[in-house]
Amino acid sequence: MSLVPDGVVWRASLVSWTIRGVFCALPSFVWAVLSGYSQPFQWVEMAAGVATYVIGFAWVTALPAYRERMHESNLGWSLRVSANTRAALAPLMFYGPDMGLGMISIHVVKVSAATIAGVGASEKAPGWTYATTVVRGAPVAVTMVLLALVIWGGRVLVRTVRAKARAMGYGTS
């Protein structure tokens, strides 16, 4: 199994995941700025956290094994639809899931900062904003996978019902 993606596929995948990543991260970025994460180094760390996911997703989806097994399958199609849907709906989820999950990620990193660096440590110190962004990205990835599984299951169910209906003589003229 090759871990090196094809150059052309890699570039296309990187562009598409960058666009999705920007849309998915935008509500979290706004919430972070409103929560006091307004130093330039924090913005750089947020961008680096988003870039971590963008590069990771682009790399995985550009791998030859993924392209051969998943890209054209029902699950691969569902993952693409899910990622695009999550990116398109991200601005609409500003007051809902994104805010709540962002607050949870800040809390997780705050507790980790206090545990690792000491009681007086701030989750807004250098390095912790990157950690918060990476922690925040995990639920986004999970929601994309869960949505893909729902879409995939729905697609399989519809195809099964149609096949059974055709087998029983419905829908044929």
C-alpha positions in Angstrom: 0.0 0.0 0.0 1.5 3.3 -1.1 1.4 6.2 1.3 2.3 8.7 -1.4 -0.6 10.3 -3.2 -0.5 11.1 -6.9 0.6 14.8 -7.4 -2.4 15.9 -9.5 -4.9 14.2 -7.2 -3.1 15.6 -4.1 -3.3 19.2 -5.4 -7.0 18.8 -6.3 -7.8 17.2 -2.9 -5.8 19.9 -1.1 -7.8 22.7 -2.8 -11.2 21.1 -2.1 -10.3 20.4 1.5 -9.0 23.9 2.0 -12.3 25.3 0.8 -14.2 22.9 3.1 -11.9 23.6 6.0 -12.3 27.4 5.7 -16.1 27.1 5.8 -16.1 24.6 8.6 -13.7 26.7 10.7 -15.2 30.1 10.1 -17.9 29.9 12.9 -15.3 28.6 15.4 -12.9 31.3 14.4 -15.6 34.0 15.1 -16.4 32.4 18.4 -12.8 32.2 19.4 -12.2 35.9 18.6 -15.4 36.9 20.5 -14.0 34.7 23.4 -10.8 36.7 23.6 -8.5 34.8 21.3 -7.5 37.9 19.4 -3.7 37.9 19.5 -2.0 37.5 16.1 -0.1 34.4 17.3 -3.4 32.8 18.3 -4.8 33.4 14.8 -1.7 31.8 13.4 -2.1 28.8 15.7 -5.8 28.5 14.7 -4.8 28.5 11.0 -2.2 25.9 11.7 -4.8 23.7 13.5 -7.1 24.0 10.5 -4.2 23.3 8.2 -3.5 20.1 10.2 -6.9 18.7 9.4 -6.9 20.0 5.8 -3.6 18.4 5.0 -4.6 15.2 6.8 -8.0 14.8 5.0 -6.4 15.8 1.6 -3.6 13.3 2.1 -6.0 10.4 3.0 -8.4 11.1 0.2 -5.6 11.4 -2.3 -4.0 8.0 -1.4 -4.2 5.4 -4.2 -5.8 2.9 -1.8 -8.6 5.4 -0.9 -9.1 6.3 -4.5 -9.4 2.6 -5.6 -11.6 1.4 -2.7 -13.6 4.3 -1.5 -13.9 7.1 -4.0 -16.4 5.5 -6.4 -18.2 3.4 -3.7 -21.5 4.3 -2.1 -19.6 5.2 1.2 -17.1 7.3 -0.7 -19.9 9.2 -2.4 -21.6 9.6 1.0 -18.3 11.0 2.6 -18.0 13.6 -0.2 -21.7 14.6 0.2 -21.3 14.7 3.9 -18.1 16.9 3.8 -19.7 19.3 1.4 -22.9 19.5 3.4 -21.0 20.1 6.7 -19.0 22.9 5.0 -22.2 24.4 3.5 -24.1 24.3 6.8 -21.3 25.5 9.0 -22.3 29.1 8.9 -25.8 28.2 9.8 -24.6 26.2 12.9 -23.0 29.3 14.4 -25.3 29.4 17.5 -25.8 25.7 17.8 -23.4 22.8 17.7 -20.3 24.9 16.8 -20.7 27.1 19.8 -21.3 24.2 22.2 -18.5 22.1 20.8 -16.2 25.0 20.8 -16.9 25.7 24.5 -16.3 22.0 25.3 -12.9 22.1 23.4 -11.8 25.2 25.3 -12.8 23.6 28.6 -10.9 20.4 27.7 -7.7 22.3 26.8 -8.1 24.6 29.9 -8.2 21.5 32.1 -5.3 20.0 30.2 -3.2 23.2 30.5 -3.8 23.3 34.2 -2.9 19.6 34.5 0.2 19.7 32.3 1.6 23.1 32.8 0.4 23.9 36.2 -2.5 25.6 37.9 -1.6 29.1 36.8 -1.3 28.1 33.1 -3.6 29.8 30.6 -5.2 28.0 27.7 -4.6 31.2 25.7 -0.8 30.9 26.1 1.3 30.0 23.0 0.7 26.4 21.8 -2.6 26.0 23.6 -4.6 27.7 20.9 -3.3 25.2 18.4 -4.3 22.4 20.8 -7.8 23.9 21.2 -8.2 24.1 17.4 -7.1 20.5 16.9 -9.4 19.3 19.8 -12.2 21.4 18.2 -11.7 19.8 14.8 -12.2 16.3 16.1 -16.0 16.7 16.6 -16.2 18.3 13.1 -14.6 15.2 11.7 -16.9 13.0 13.7 -20.0 14.8 12.5 -18.8 14.4 8.9 -18.4 10.7 9.4 -21.7 10.3 11.2 -23.5 12.3 8.6 -21.8 10.1 5.9 -23.0 7.0 7.6 -26.6 8.3 7.8 -26.5 9.3 4.1 -24.9 5.9 3.1 -27.5 4.0 5.1 -30.3 6.0 3.6 -29.0 5.4 0.1 -28.6 1.6 0.7 -32.2 1.6 2.2 -33.6 3.4 -0.8 -31.8 1.1 -3.3 -33.0 -2.0 -1.4 -36.6 -0.8 -1.3 -36.5 0.0 -5.0 -35.0 -3.4 -5.9 -37.6 -5.2 -3.9 -40.4 -3.2 -5.5 -39.1 -4.0 -8.9 -38.8 -7.7 -8.0 -42.5 -7.6 -6.9 -43.5 -6.0 -10.2 -44.1 -2.4 -8.9 -42.9 0.4 -11.0 -42.5 -1.6 -14.2 -44.8 -0.9 -17.1 
